[in-house]
């Protein structure tokens, strides 16, 4: 069952970018941190959009050009969001219906309070089924 609140599994320490940041900043975060999507917030933390690795790919811009463009130039401003008190099942439904993999979680005033991904839901369901699985709890990835 997916009746837990999103707040119980969402990431709260979210890496964000601002509309004025360059695409170079986005590229570095996406590649260095292995992220696929970054919420775009204003100076007060209010969600303004999202930018994804797919946005960079479909732009057909060369890496050398990224410093000349801002996040505002490529970000998506029509963003699906949910609140932290919504159920995990609601997030799963949005992901399945719209075929994307990350969603910002906002409070009543539109300020970013978290992020949920399909990976979060997969891990949540796996840990419910196999709560004592040491491999998942203790797996650490090493960069080569």
Backbone as CSV, one residue per row, in Angstrom:
resi,resn,N_x,N_y,N_z,CA_x,CA_y,CA_z,C_x,C_y,C_z
1,UNK,0.844,-1.193,0.000,0.000,0.000,0.000,0.878,1.240,0.000
2,UNK,0.382,2.252,-0.599,1.124,3.509,-0.688,0.374,4.608,0.060
3,UNK,0.016,4.298,1.303,-0.788,5.228,2.093,0.013,6.112,3.022
4,UNK,1.321,6.062,2.935,2.162,6.942,3.756,2.177,8.338,3.124
5,UNK,2.509,9.311,3.910,2.635,10.685,3.412,3.940,10.837,2.632
6,UNK,3.897,11.641,1.599,5.095,11.911,0.799,6.215,12.426,1.691
7,UNK,5.861,13.218,2.689,6.881,13.796,3.580,7.732,12.736,4.258
8,UNK,7.218,11.512,4.366,7.974,10.457,5.038,9.078,9.864,4.161
9,UNK,9.028,10.087,2.837,10.060,9.505,1.967,10.742,10.525,1.057
10,UNK,10.257,11.741,1.013,10.837,12.727,0.094,12.212,13.188,0.573
11,UNK,12.998,13.680,-0.357,14.268,14.310,-0.034,13.978,15.739,0.384
12,UNK,14.508,16.149,1.516,14.267,17.520,1.982,15.472,18.429,1.765
13,UNK,16.624,17.851,1.618,17.840,18.631,1.374,18.049,18.690,-0.146
14,UNK,17.231,19.485,-0.804,17.160,19.495,-2.265,18.170,20.479,-2.850
15,UNK,18.899,20.011,-3.836,19.805,20.881,-4.584,18.960,21.612,-5.617
16,UNK,19.098,22.935,-5.655,18.293,23.754,-6.552,19.182,24.681,-7.372
17,UNK,18.574,25.277,-8.380,19.228,26.333,-9.152,18.271,27.510,-9.240
18,UNK,18.816,28.643,-9.673,18.032,29.862,-9.847,17.889,30.165,-11.330
19,UNK,16.856,30.890,-11.711,16.643,31.190,-13.132,17.831,31.889,-13.795
20,UNK,18.595,32.655,-13.040,19.730,33.409,-13.599,20.995,32.574,-13.737
21,UNK,21.043,31.396,-13.100,22.230,30.551,-13.190,22.472,30.149,-14.634
22,UNK,23.725,29.904,-14.957,24.053,29.486,-16.320,23.796,27.988,-16.486
23,UNK,23.660,27.589,-17.727,23.502,26.167,-18.002,24.754,25.391,-17.627
24,UNK,25.879,26.073,-17.550,27.116,25.430,-17.107,26.959,24.924,-15.673
25,UNK,26.322,25.725,-14.820,26.062,25.318,-13.435,25.175,24.072,-13.424
26,UNK,24.146,24.083,-14.244,23.226,22.944,-14.329,23.974,21.700,-14.789
27,UNK,24.756,21.833,-15.843,25.509,20.691,-16.370,26.394,20.088,-15.286
28,UNK,27.106,20.933,-14.559,28.001,20.438,-13.510,27.223,19.671,-12.438
29,UNK,26.102,20.217,-12.000,25.307,19.536,-10.975,24.740,18.215,-11.489
30,UNK,24.214,18.236,-12.702,23.617,17.021,-13.250,24.648,15.916,-13.429
31,UNK,25.804,16.272,-13.972,26.817,15.259,-14.235,27.598,14.862,-12.979
32,UNK,27.984,15.833,-12.183,28.786,15.533,-10.991,27.985,14.811,-9.914
33,UNK,26.737,15.187,-9.745,25.902,14.607,-8.689,25.019,13.471,-9.198
34,UNK,25.031,13.231,-10.500,24.210,12.188,-11.119,22.718,12.446,-10.914
35,UNK,22.327,13.708,-10.957,20.918,14.078,-10.886,20.336,14.069,-12.292
36,UNK,19.019,14.025,-12.353,18.337,14.097,-13.642,17.420,15.311,-13.737
37,UNK,17.137,15.917,-12.590,16.251,17.084,-12.578,16.610,17.984,-11.410
38,UNK,16.482,19.279,-11.655,16.790,20.272,-10.623,15.640,21.269,-10.540
39,UNK,15.063,21.429,-9.359,14.044,22.467,-9.207,14.681,23.849,-9.356
40,UNK,13.934,24.752,-9.943,14.366,26.138,-10.109,13.551,26.972,-9.133
41,UNK,14.251,27.687,-8.246,13.575,28.487,-7.221,14.054,29.932,-7.272
42,UNK,13.214,30.839,-6.757,13.637,32.225,-6.636,14.459,32.394,-5.350
43,UNK,14.852,33.605,-5.059,15.709,33.872,-3.901,15.050,33.491,-2.575
44,UNK,13.717,33.401,-2.561,12.989,33.047,-1.341,12.611,31.576,-1.267
45,UNK,13.035,30.784,-2.242,12.737,29.361,-2.233,11.412,28.988,-2.862
46,UNK,10.773,29.932,-3.544,9.509,29.628,-4.214,9.814,28.962,-5.553
47,UNK,9.114,27.879,-5.826,9.337,27.117,-7.052,8.927,27.937,-8.272
48,UNK,9.832,28.027,-9.236,9.548,28.729,-10.490,9.538,27.788,-11.683
49,UNK,10.141,26.607,-11.531,10.189,25.672,-12.643,11.083,24.496,-12.328
50,UNK,11.451,23.780,-13.380,12.354,22.638,-13.244,13.192,22.560,-14.512
51,UNK,14.414,22.097,-14.368,15.274,21.869,-15.524,15.840,20.461,-15.398
52,UNK,15.883,19.757,-16.518,16.268,18.353,-16.499,17.412,18.072,-17.469
53,UNK,17.988,16.903,-17.310,19.028,16.482,-18.251,18.441,16.397,-19.660
54,UNK,17.202,16.005,-19.775,16.544,15.946,-21.082,16.431,17.342,-21.701
55,UNK,16.183,18.352,-20.886,16.128,19.726,-21.402,17.451,20.108,-22.052
56,UNK,18.557,19.727,-21.425,19.873,20.032,-21.993,20.091,19.280,-23.299
57,UNK,19.729,18.008,-23.314,19.938,17.195,-24.514,19.113,17.735,-25.687
58,UNK,17.835,17.988,-25.453,16.979,18.406,-26.565,17.257,19.836,-27.028
59,UNK,18.024,20.596,-26.260,18.358,21.969,-26.677,19.338,21.991,-27.845
60,UNK,20.068,20.893,-28.034,21.085,20.800,-29.091,22.196,21.835,-28.945
61,UNK,22.381,22.331,-27.748,23.471,23.282,-27.504,24.729,22.503,-27.152
62,UNK,25.845,22.996,-27.607,27.128,22.376,-27.276,27.532,22.776,-25.861
63,UNK,28.302,21.909,-25.199,28.765,22.213,-23.842,29.449,23.580,-23.789
64,UNK,30.199,23.899,-24.805,30.932,25.170,-24.830,30.003,26.381,-24.825
65,UNK,28.753,26.194,-25.215,27.787,27.295,-25.271,27.037,27.503,-23.960
66,UNK,27.115,26.552,-23.050,26.288,26.593,-21.842,26.488,27.852,-21.006
67,UNK,27.677,28.405,-21.008,27.920,29.616,-20.236,27.177,30.827,-20.766
68,UNK,26.708,30.766,-21.998,26.008,31.883,-22.643,24.497,31.838,-22.433
69,UNK,24.001,30.784,-21.821,22.563,30.634,-21.629,22.252,30.489,-20.144
70,UNK,21.062,30.941,-19.774,20.647,30.818,-18.377,19.609,29.714,-18.234
71,UNK,19.398,29.302,-17.011,18.384,28.311,-16.691,17.031,28.770,-17.236
72,UNK,16.743,30.047,-17.124,15.470,30.604,-17.594,15.218,30.279,-19.070
73,UNK,16.298,30.171,-19.855,16.160,29.912,-21.285,15.616,28.518,-21.580
74,UNK,15.829,27.550,-20.701,15.433,26.164,-20.979,14.461,25.554,-19.983
75,UNK,14.293,26.166,-18.824,13.495,25.525,-17.777,12.037,25.380,-18.185
76,UNK,11.406,24.380,-17.612,9.972,24.175,-17.780,9.277,24.913,-16.646
77,UNK,8.276,25.729,-16.994,7.587,26.502,-15.955,6.241,25.886,-15.557
78,UNK,5.711,25.019,-16.384,4.468,24.318,-16.030,4.874,22.984,-15.408
79,UNK,4.883,22.944,-14.079,5.447,21.818,-13.344,4.377,21.166,-12.471
80,UNK,4.282,19.846,-12.566,3.405,19.100,-11.662,4.047,19.101,-10.278
81,UNK,3.257,19.377,-9.269,3.732,19.363,-7.885,2.688,18.678,-7.012
82,UNK,3.131,18.257,-5.868,2.227,17.764,-4.833,2.664,18.380,-3.514
83,UNK,1.802,18.262,-2.518,2.137,18.740,-1.187,2.707,17.617,-0.338
84,UNK,3.406,17.958,0.730,4.039,16.946,1.578,3.050,16.018,2.276
85,UNK,1.797,16.433,2.420,0.809,15.587,3.091,0.032,14.686,2.141
86,UNK,0.312,14.803,0.848,-0.297,13.888,-0.119,0.272,12.492,0.112
87,UNK,-0.408,11.494,-0.404,0.038,10.115,-0.226,1.067,9.718,-1.284
88,UNK,1.940,8.797,-0.916,2.934,8.278,-1.846,2.248,7.751,-3.099
89,UNK,1.101,7.132,-2.947,0.351,6.618,-4.092,-0.033,7.702,-5.083
90,UNK,-0.290,8.914,-4.602,-0.610,10.024,-5.508,0.592,10.364,-6.379
91,UNK,1.776,10.344,-5.789,2.998,10.604,-6.565,3.204,9.503,-7.600
92,UNK,3.009,8.254,-7.203,3.157,7.134,-8.137,2.194,7.284,-9.307
93,UNK,0.972,7.697,-9.030,-0.022,7.879,-10.080,0.415,8.969,-11.065
94,UNK,0.914,10.077,-10.552,1.383,11.160,-11.421,2.537,10.669,-12.286
95,UNK,3.486,9.961,-11.699,4.621,9.446,-12.464,4.156,8.504,-13.567
96,UNK,3.249,7.605,-13.257,2.776,6.643,-14.245,1.976,7.303,-15.358
97,UNK,1.166,8.271,-15.021,0.325,8.932,-16.044,1.107,9.868,-16.940
98,UNK,2.168,10.478,-16.406,2.872,11.505,-17.174,4.281,11.104,-17.596
99,UNK,4.717,9.912,-17.181,5.996,9.347,-17.604,7.202,10.234,-17.314
100,UNK,7.187,10.889,-16.156,8.418,11.525,-15.710,8.816,10.936,-14.376
101,UNK,10.000,11.325,-13.892,10.592,10.571,-12.796,10.923,11.374,-11.547
102,UNK,10.642,12.662,-11.531,10.908,13.474,-10.361,9.882,14.578,-10.256
103,UNK,9.511,14.905,-9.023,8.494,15.931,-8.830,8.807,16.766,-7.590
104,UNK,8.768,18.091,-7.746,8.945,18.962,-6.585,7.745,18.864,-5.641
105,UNK,8.033,18.968,-4.370,6.995,18.989,-3.339,6.995,20.394,-2.747
106,UNK,5.837,21.027,-2.759,5.731,22.417,-2.314,4.707,22.553,-1.196
107,UNK,4.886,23.626,-0.405,3.910,23.910,0.651,2.767,24.746,0.063
108,UNK,1.873,25.197,0.918,0.692,25.938,0.469,1.017,27.261,-0.216
109,UNK,2.194,27.800,0.033,2.573,29.072,-0.593,3.456,28.877,-1.821
110,UNK,3.653,27.630,-2.234,4.439,27.355,-3.431,5.940,27.284,-3.210
111,UNK,6.353,27.251,-1.951,7.785,27.148,-1.641,8.210,25.678,-1.632
112,UNK,9.362,25.416,-2.199,9.887,24.061,-2.289,10.220,23.532,-0.901
113,UNK,9.684,22.349,-0.572,9.989,21.718,0.710,10.608,20.338,0.525
114,UNK,10.617,19.845,-0.710,11.187,18.527,-0.947,11.109,18.135,-2.405
115,UNK,11.583,16.918,-2.651,11.573,16.344,-3.995,11.304,14.857,-3.832
116,UNK,10.503,14.304,-4.718,10.263,12.865,-4.720,10.552,12.337,-6.115
117,UNK,11.128,11.146,-6.167,11.469,10.524,-7.440,10.901,9.115,-7.503
118,UNK,10.913,8.564,-8.699,10.475,7.175,-8.846,11.394,6.252,-8.046
119,UNK,12.663,6.617,-7.935,13.598,5.824,-7.133,13.176,5.807,-5.661
120,UNK,12.713,6.949,-5.151,12.243,7.012,-3.753,11.080,6.045,-3.534
121,UNK,10.176,5.992,-4.495,9.009,5.108,-4.363,9.428,3.648,-4.477
122,UNK,10.326,3.349,-5.388,10.820,1.985,-5.532,11.503,1.521,-4.245
123,UNK,12.355,2.367,-3.693,13.043,2.029,-2.449,12.042,1.863,-1.301
124,UNK,11.059,2.750,-1.225,10.019,2.683,-0.189,9.286,1.338,-0.259
125,UNK,8.859,0.953,-1.455,8.131,-0.302,-1.615,9.028,-1.508,-1.324
126,UNK,10.265,-1.458,-1.792,11.196,-2.557,-1.548,11.431,-2.737,-0.052
127,UNK,11.664,-1.652,0.662,11.958,-1.739,2.092,10.738,-2.204,2.892
128,UNK,9.535,-1.937,2.398,8.345,-2.471,3.067,8.290,-3.986,2.902
129,UNK,8.658,-4.460,1.731,8.618,-5.894,1.453,9.788,-6.638,2.100
130,UNK,10.951,-5.995,2.111,12.172,-6.616,2.638,12.833,-5.684,3.665
131,UNK,12.199,-5.492,4.814,12.703,-4.514,5.786,14.070,-4.845,6.378
132,UNK,14.462,-6.081,6.316,15.745,-6.464,6.908,16.834,-6.681,5.876
133,UNK,16.603,-6.223,4.681,17.590,-6.425,3.623,18.795,-5.540,3.875
134,UNK,19.886,-6.140,4.278,21.099,-5.412,4.629,21.753,-4.799,3.402
135,UNK,21.658,-5.472,2.278,22.320,-4.984,1.070,21.851,-3.575,0.702
136,UNK,20.551,-3.362,0.676,20.019,-2.052,0.298,20.359,-1.004,1.346
137,UNK,20.241,-1.353,2.606,20.509,-0.392,3.668,21.986,0.011,3.727
138,UNK,22.865,-0.908,3.363,24.283,-0.652,3.566,25.096,-0.561,2.279
139,UNK,24.421,-0.474,1.154,25.145,-0.363,-0.104,25.715,1.028,-0.245
140,UNK,26.993,1.103,-0.505,27.665,2.372,-0.732,28.311,2.303,-2.107
141,UNK,28.127,3.320,-2.891,28.662,3.343,-4.241,29.992,4.078,-4.224
142,UNK,30.934,3.520,-4.917,32.280,4.095,-4.977,32.526,4.586,-6.390
143,UNK,32.989,5.824,-6.502,33.336,6.351,-7.813,34.701,5.838,-8.202
144,UNK,34.860,5.509,-9.469,36.163,5.039,-9.928,36.926,6.151,-10.627
